[in-house]
Amino acid sequence: MKDEVIQRQLADAIVKGDAETAEVKAKVLAQYAKNPTEALDDLYDAYRTAESLHVVGEYDEERLAASANAARASLSVLKSALTPRQTRFTARICVGPVSGGNDVMSAIIAALLTATGCEATDISRATTARELLRNAEQSSAELLVVSFNEQTAGLVEEFVKEFQSGGFRNKFHAIAFARGSQSTTDESGTFVFVAREPLELLSKTAEFLIRNQGKRNARSVPMP
């Protein structure tokens, strides 16, 4: 059976909140797929669908939790099959929500970043902006991807205030991943960039790392 079919079945199981089926399909992909990493995109899209249904009131907390459990079950399997890409443009990256903790999306994004060759850590246990920042600092992060959604888009100013007043600006860079929150902007210039989709996040992160490495190399060249 083609990988695309299994990936579609995996996505359907996540949207339906069928953790048992999701885990089974993930195991098939982990063992037989040409590139199990591709399933992470489907996993993201599937849980994002469940998340969107929750926002519009079609999924209650119980149904969203079921989808979250299915996503976690399949992600746990797929992570074991990841083969990070070999690249010299890497960084220690932490991922977490601005508030709420235990964010499935943060775990998925961390896995996607790991697949690109970065050392990515999910720190979604944080429940406040300050706690998230302190956890990133303790993890020696070079980049922090802070996640916002429709419910937390209004917390940008709170995060910016904590980031600036706590002295974190001199310790690591911050990236805003604002899924579904089109109103999220960065008038303060705090974030390296604001991304709204995983592909945009991954591509812009790679571009930033390449530029940053270029600047470091330029500074290290001795003057004639």
TORKOL-4160 file (C-alpha; in steps of 0.2 Angstrom, whole numbers, padded with zeros to 4 digits, m for minus):
224
<pt num="1" X="0000" Y="0000" Z="0000"/>
<pt num="2" X="0007" Y="0017" Z="m0005"/>
<pt num="3" X="0013" Y="0029" Z="0009"/>
<pt num="4" X="0001" Y="0042" Z="0004"/>
<pt num="5" X="m0014" Y="0030" Z="0008"/>
<pt num="6" X="m0007" Y="0026" Z="0025"/>
<pt num="7" X="m0004" Y="0044" Z="0029"/>
<pt num="8" X="m0022" Y="0049" Z="0024"/>
<pt num="9" X="m0028" Y="0035" Z="0036"/>
<pt num="10" X="m0017" Y="0041" Z="0049"/>
<pt num="11" X="m0024" Y="0059" Z="0047"/>
<pt num="12" X="m0042" Y="0053" Z="0047"/>
<pt num="13" X="m0039" Y="0043" Z="0064"/>
<pt num="14" X="m0032" Y="0059" Z="0072"/>
<pt num="15" X="m0046" Y="0069" Z="0067"/>
<pt num="16" X="m0058" Y="0056" Z="0073"/>
<pt num="17" X="m0048" Y="0054" Z="0089"/>
<pt num="18" X="m0045" Y="0036" Z="0086"/>
<pt num="19" X="m0028" Y="0034" Z="0095"/>
<pt num="20" X="m0027" Y="0015" Z="0093"/>
<pt num="21" X="m0029" Y="0016" Z="0074"/>
<pt num="22" X="m0017" Y="0031" Z="0073"/>
<pt num="23" X="m0003" Y="0022" Z="0082"/>
<pt num="24" X="m0005" Y="0007" Z="0071"/>
<pt num="25" X="m0004" Y="0017" Z="0055"/>
<pt num="26" X="0011" Y="0027" Z="0062"/>
<pt num="27" X="0020" Y="0010" Z="0065"/>
<pt num="28" X="0017" Y="0005" Z="0047"/>
<pt num="29" X="0024" Y="0021" Z="0041"/>
<pt num="30" X="0039" Y="0021" Z="0053"/>
<pt num="31" X="0044" Y="0003" Z="0047"/>
<pt num="32" X="0040" Y="0004" Z="0029"/>
<pt num="33" X="0038" Y="0022" Z="0022"/>
<pt num="34" X="0052" Y="0029" Z="0011"/>
<pt num="35" X="0052" Y="0044" Z="0022"/>
<pt num="36" X="0042" Y="0043" Z="0038"/>
<pt num="37" X="0046" Y="0062" Z="0041"/>
<pt num="38" X="0033" Y="0066" Z="0028"/>
<pt num="39" X="0020" Y="0060" Z="0039"/>
<pt num="40" X="0023" Y="0074" Z="0051"/>
<pt num="41" X="0015" Y="0086" Z="0039"/>
<pt num="42" X="m0001" Y="0076" Z="0038"/>
<pt num="43" X="m0001" Y="0074" Z="0057"/>
<pt num="44" X="0000" Y="0093" Z="0059"/>
<pt num="45" X="m0014" Y="0096" Z="0046"/>
<pt num="46" X="m0025" Y="0083" Z="0055"/>
<pt num="47" X="m0023" Y="0090" Z="0072"/>
<pt num="48" X="m0025" Y="0108" Z="0065"/>
<pt num="49" X="m0041" Y="0102" Z="0058"/>
<pt num="50" X="m0047" Y="0096" Z="0075"/>
<pt num="51" X="m0041" Y="0112" Z="0083"/>
<pt num="52" X="m0051" Y="0122" Z="0070"/>
<pt num="53" X="m0066" Y="0112" Z="0073"/>
<pt num="54" X="m0064" Y="0116" Z="0092"/>
<pt num="55" X="m0063" Y="0134" Z="0089"/>
<pt num="56" X="m0079" Y="0135" Z="0079"/>
<pt num="57" X="m0088" Y="0124" Z="0092"/>
<pt num="58" X="m0090" Y="0108" Z="0082"/>
<pt num="59" X="m0078" Y="0099" Z="0094"/>
<pt num="60" X="m0080" Y="0100" Z="0113"/>
<pt num="61" X="m0065" Y="0098" Z="0125"/>
<pt num="62" X="m0067" Y="0079" Z="0125"/>
<pt num="63" X="m0067" Y="0077" Z="0107"/>
<pt num="64" X="m0052" Y="0088" Z="0105"/>
<pt num="65" X="m0043" Y="0079" Z="0119"/>
<pt num="66" X="m0046" Y="0063" Z="0110"/>
<pt num="67" X="m0038" Y="0070" Z="0094"/>
<pt num="68" X="m0023" Y="0076" Z="0104"/>
<pt num="69" X="m0021" Y="0059" Z="0112"/>
<pt num="70" X="m0021" Y="0051" Z="0094"/>
<pt num="71" X="m0009" Y="0064" Z="0088"/>
<pt num="72" X="0003" Y="0061" Z="0103"/>
<pt num="73" X="0002" Y="0042" Z="0101"/>
<pt num="74" X="0007" Y="0043" Z="0082"/>
<pt num="75" X="0020" Y="0056" Z="0085"/>
<pt num="76" X="0029" Y="0045" Z="0098"/>
<pt num="77" X="0030" Y="0031" Z="0085"/>
<pt num="78" X="0036" Y="0043" Z="0071"/>
<pt num="79" X="0049" Y="0052" Z="0081"/>
<pt num="80" X="0058" Y="0035" Z="0084"/>
<pt num="81" X="0060" Y="0033" Z="0065"/>
<pt num="82" X="0066" Y="0051" Z="0061"/>
<pt num="83" X="0082" Y="0053" Z="0052"/>
<pt num="84" X="0088" Y="0071" Z="0054"/>
<pt num="85" X="0095" Y="0079" Z="0039"/>
<pt num="86" X="0114" Y="0082" Z="0039"/>
<pt num="87" X="0118" Y="0101" Z="0039"/>
<pt num="88" X="0130" Y="0113" Z="0046"/>
<pt num="89" X="0116" Y="0126" Z="0049"/>
<pt num="90" X="0109" Y="0120" Z="0065"/>
<pt num="91" X="0104" Y="0127" Z="0082"/>
<pt num="92" X="0097" Y="0122" Z="0099"/>
<pt num="93" X="0079" Y="0127" Z="0098"/>
<pt num="94" X="0065" Y="0126" Z="0111"/>
<pt num="95" X="0047" Y="0126" Z="0106"/>
<pt num="96" X="0032" Y="0130" Z="0117"/>
<pt num="97" X="0015" Y="0139" Z="0119"/>
<pt num="98" X="0014" Y="0156" Z="0126"/>
<pt num="99" X="0003" Y="0149" Z="0139"/>
<pt num="100" X="m0007" Y="0133" Z="0143"/>
<pt num="101" X="0006" Y="0120" Z="0143"/>
<pt num="102" X="0006" Y="0102" Z="0136"/>
<pt num="103" X="0003" Y="0109" Z="0118"/>
<pt num="104" X="0002" Y="0095" Z="0105"/>
<pt num="105" X="0007" Y="0107" Z="0091"/>
<pt num="106" X="0023" Y="0111" Z="0100"/>
<pt num="107" X="0028" Y="0093" Z="0100"/>
<pt num="108" X="0025" Y="0091" Z="0082"/>
<pt num="109" X="0034" Y="0107" Z="0077"/>
<pt num="110" X="0049" Y="0101" Z="0088"/>
<pt num="111" X="0049" Y="0085" Z="0078"/>
<pt num="112" X="0049" Y="0094" Z="0062"/>
<pt num="113" X="0063" Y="0105" Z="0067"/>
<pt num="114" X="0073" Y="0089" Z="0073"/>
<pt num="115" X="0071" Y="0082" Z="0056"/>
<pt num="116" X="0079" Y="0097" Z="0048"/>
<pt num="117" X="0095" Y="0093" Z="0059"/>
<pt num="118" X="0092" Y="0105" Z="0073"/>
<pt num="119" X="0092" Y="0100" Z="0092"/>
<pt num="120" X="0074" Y="0104" Z="0095"/>
<pt num="121" X="0066" Y="0102" Z="0112"/>
<pt num="122" X="0047" Y="0103" Z="0117"/>
<pt num="123" X="0045" Y="0114" Z="0132"/>
<pt num="124" X="0026" Y="0115" Z="0132"/>
<pt num="125" X="0025" Y="0111" Z="0150"/>
<pt num="126" X="0026" Y="0130" Z="0153"/>
<pt num="127" X="0010" Y="0138" Z="0158"/>
<pt num="128" X="0015" Y="0157" Z="0157"/>
<pt num="129" X="0026" Y="0167" Z="0146"/>
<pt num="130" X="0039" Y="0170" Z="0160"/>
<pt num="131" X="0040" Y="0151" Z="0163"/>
<pt num="132" X="0042" Y="0147" Z="0145"/>
<pt num="133" X="0056" Y="0160" Z="0144"/>
<pt num="134" X="0065" Y="0153" Z="0159"/>
<pt num="135" X="0063" Y="0135" Z="0153"/>
<pt num="136" X="0071" Y="0140" Z="0136"/>
<pt num="137" X="0085" Y="0149" Z="0146"/>
<pt num="138" X="0088" Y="0133" Z="0156"/>
<pt num="139" X="0089" Y="0123" Z="0141"/>
<pt num="140" X="0102" Y="0134" Z="0133"/>
<pt num="141" X="0091" Y="0138" Z="0119"/>
<pt num="142" X="0098" Y="0148" Z="0104"/>
<pt num="143" X="0081" Y="0150" Z="0097"/>
<pt num="144" X="0064" Y="0150" Z="0105"/>
<pt num="145" X="0048" Y="0146" Z="0094"/>
<pt num="146" X="0034" Y="0153" Z="0104"/>
<pt num="147" X="0017" Y="0146" Z="0098"/>
<pt num="148" X="0001" Y="0157" Z="0098"/>
<pt num="149" X="m0017" Y="0151" Z="0092"/>
<pt num="150" X="m0034" Y="0159" Z="0091"/>
<pt num="151" X="m0036" Y="0159" Z="0110"/>
<pt num="152" X="m0019" Y="0166" Z="0114"/>
<pt num="153" X="m0016" Y="0178" Z="0100"/>
<pt num="154" X="m0019" Y="0192" Z="0113"/>
<pt num="155" X="m0004" Y="0187" Z="0124"/>
<pt num="156" X="0009" Y="0194" Z="0112"/>
<pt num="157" X="0011" Y="0210" Z="0121"/>
<pt num="158" X="0013" Y="0200" Z="0138"/>
<pt num="159" X="0026" Y="0189" Z="0130"/>
<pt num="160" X="0036" Y="0204" Z="0122"/>
<pt num="161" X="0036" Y="0213" Z="0139"/>
<pt num="162" X="0043" Y="0197" Z="0148"/>
<pt num="163" X="0056" Y="0195" Z="0134"/>
<pt num="164" X="0062" Y="0212" Z="0135"/>
<pt num="165" X="0061" Y="0216" Z="0154"/>
<pt num="166" X="0069" Y="0199" Z="0159"/>
<pt num="167" X="0084" Y="0202" Z="0149"/>
<pt num="168" X="0081" Y="0187" Z="0138"/>
<pt num="169" X="0084" Y="0197" Z="0122"/>
<pt num="170" X="0103" Y="0195" Z="0125"/>
<pt num="171" X="0102" Y="0176" Z="0128"/>
<pt num="172" X="0092" Y="0169" Z="0113"/>
<pt num="173" X="0081" Y="0174" Z="0098"/>
<pt num="174" X="0062" Y="0172" Z="0098"/>
<pt num="175" X="0051" Y="0167" Z="0083"/>
<pt num="176" X="0032" Y="0168" Z="0083"/>
<pt num="177" X="0022" Y="0153" Z="0076"/>
<pt num="178" X="0005" Y="0161" Z="0075"/>
<pt num="179" X="m0006" Y="0147" Z="0068"/>
<pt num="180" X="m0024" Y="0154" Z="0064"/>
<pt num="181" X="m0021" Y="0170" Z="0072"/>
<pt num="182" X="m0019" Y="0182" Z="0057"/>
<pt num="183" X="m0020" Y="0197" Z="0069"/>
<pt num="184" X="m0003" Y="0193" Z="0077"/>
<pt num="185" X="0010" Y="0205" Z="0072"/>
<pt num="186" X="0027" Y="0211" Z="0078"/>
<pt num="187" X="0027" Y="0230" Z="0080"/>
<pt num="188" X="0040" Y="0229" Z="0093"/>
<pt num="189" X="0053" Y="0220" Z="0082"/>
<pt num="190" X="0055" Y="0207" Z="0096"/>
<pt num="191" X="0053" Y="0192" Z="0085"/>
<pt num="192" X="0066" Y="0186" Z="0071"/>
<pt num="193" X="0050" Y="0183" Z="0061"/>
<pt num="194" X="0032" Y="0178" Z="0062"/>
<pt num="195" X="0027" Y="0162" Z="0053"/>
<pt num="196" X="0009" Y="0155" Z="0051"/>
<pt num="197" X="0012" Y="0138" Z="0043"/>
<pt num="198" X="0025" Y="0124" Z="0047"/>
<pt num="199" X="0033" Y="0125" Z="0030"/>
<pt num="200" X="0035" Y="0144" Z="0032"/>
<pt num="201" X="0042" Y="0142" Z="0049"/>
<pt num="202" X="0055" Y="0129" Z="0043"/>
<pt num="203" X="0061" Y="0138" Z="0028"/>
<pt num="204" X="0063" Y="0155" Z="0037"/>
<pt num="205" X="0072" Y="0146" Z="0051"/>
<pt num="206" X="0084" Y="0139" Z="0039"/>
<pt num="207" X="0086" Y="0156" Z="0031"/>
<pt num="208" X="0090" Y="0164" Z="0047"/>
<pt num="209" X="0102" Y="0151" Z="0053"/>
<pt num="210" X="0112" Y="0152" Z="0036"/>
<pt num="211" X="0112" Y="0171" Z="0038"/>
<pt num="212" X="0117" Y="0170" Z="0056"/>
<pt num="213" X="0131" Y="0158" Z="0052"/>
<pt num="214" X="0137" Y="0170" Z="0038"/>
<pt num="215" X="0138" Y="0184" Z="0050"/>
<pt num="216" X="0148" Y="0174" Z="0063"/>
<pt num="217" X="0160" Y="0168" Z="0049"/>
<pt num="218" X="0163" Y="0186" Z="0044"/>
<pt num="219" X="0167" Y="0192" Z="0062"/>
<pt num="220" X="0179" Y="0178" Z="0064"/>
<pt num="221" X="0189" Y="0182" Z="0048"/>
<pt num="222" X="0205" Y="0191" Z="0054"/>
<pt num="223" X="0209" Y="0208" Z="0047"/>
<pt num="224" X="0224" Y="0209" Z="0035"/>
